[in-house]
Amino acid sequence: MKIVDALLDMNTSPTSELAARYRADFPILNLKVNDKPLVYLDNAASSQMPQSVIDRLIRYQTTQHANIHRAVHYLSEIATREYETARRTLQHFINAREDREIIFTSGTTDAINLVMHGYGRKFIQSGDEIILTNLEHHSNIVPWQMLAEEKGATIRVVPINDAGELLVDEYEKLFNPRTRFVALTHVSNALGTINPIKSMIAFAHQQGVPVLIDGAQAAPHMKVDVQDLDCDFYAFSGHKLCGPTGIGILYGKAKLLESMQPFKGGGDMIASVTFEKTTYNTIPYKFEAGTPPIAAAIGFGAAIEYLSKIGLDAIAAYEHELLNYATEQIITIPGVHIIGNTRTKVAVLSFIIDGVHPHDVGTLLNQEGIAVRTGHHCAQPIMQRFKIPATSRASFAFYNTKAEIDTLVEGIHSIQKVFS
């Protein structure tokens, strides 16, 4: 059974009341753009922030702000406690075994680079091979290319079919005695495809190969259990989960994190320093050099608490309802083509309009107050696979409505009239 279909079979059924119940929590949704109500359909790039998270950031800045881990005065102790509480919130959110397996980063990109430098530069050697997929965001391609060039390693790529699904049989064929690492996305940011990562991880582990999962697009839309997945690393960002920008996490199995070299040097990642030798701190602090984004981490924790109260199953089911509705509406429009047609996907809909460049689509929709993302979505290999320069991407969140999808459809019809 497909994961999205399984969600629909759960006790929590999708309901259009979900958006009505929670839209009021997001003050930015009252905004008008070009004198039109904002229709925000760019959630795969960044979701919006509820008032409770905004309030939490303000409370920290006005009553709790100080540097952490470095003093015994009241404010420092409060800030340290709140920062570490956020870490434990993230631990529980993804069911990590220990809170020390949660490293705060500036986001998914930073987390992947941390693994590339900390694990890859230490353990990948000349002639080794790294497996990626054709669905990766540039953030999960470029760091590994940099490493391969430095070390003399080789990148192998899992292809996709016309529906935007990974060819898992081809993935398994790529493994050989030189395979040393796998890095793959949980969900494609450009197409919304949900990859069968649990079985892919299991196969890699049968070959003794560790796996990093880019979870930036998955964590906002479904429950993630890193112990059940048995992934070695998992990364995602706060700003796609109703939290602040500039914050994310890297989950890593403690044994692997302990074996890695630090990515950045500086304060708080050390146990002792002399000019002769530096002894590194324990995890997770070994990878959190300098003053961290304290407010953002606390805000991230507040965002996770907010989403957890709604329930990821309820969110996933309702967003799938929105995706089905949008798909049904758009596929009936002559001259409009959806790119990525697998049923196993999250609420991302990429499309092209015959005779209209996606940038023109985005510009004209913006005149109607509709925010979509246009371009290659930092996933140029996918665009090359489908022989297109770019797409228009509408991505939905639990605070979106079917009425907003109707507005999008009306906007597409209007664009076609302009270009007819």
Disulfide bonds with the S-S distance in Angstrom:
none
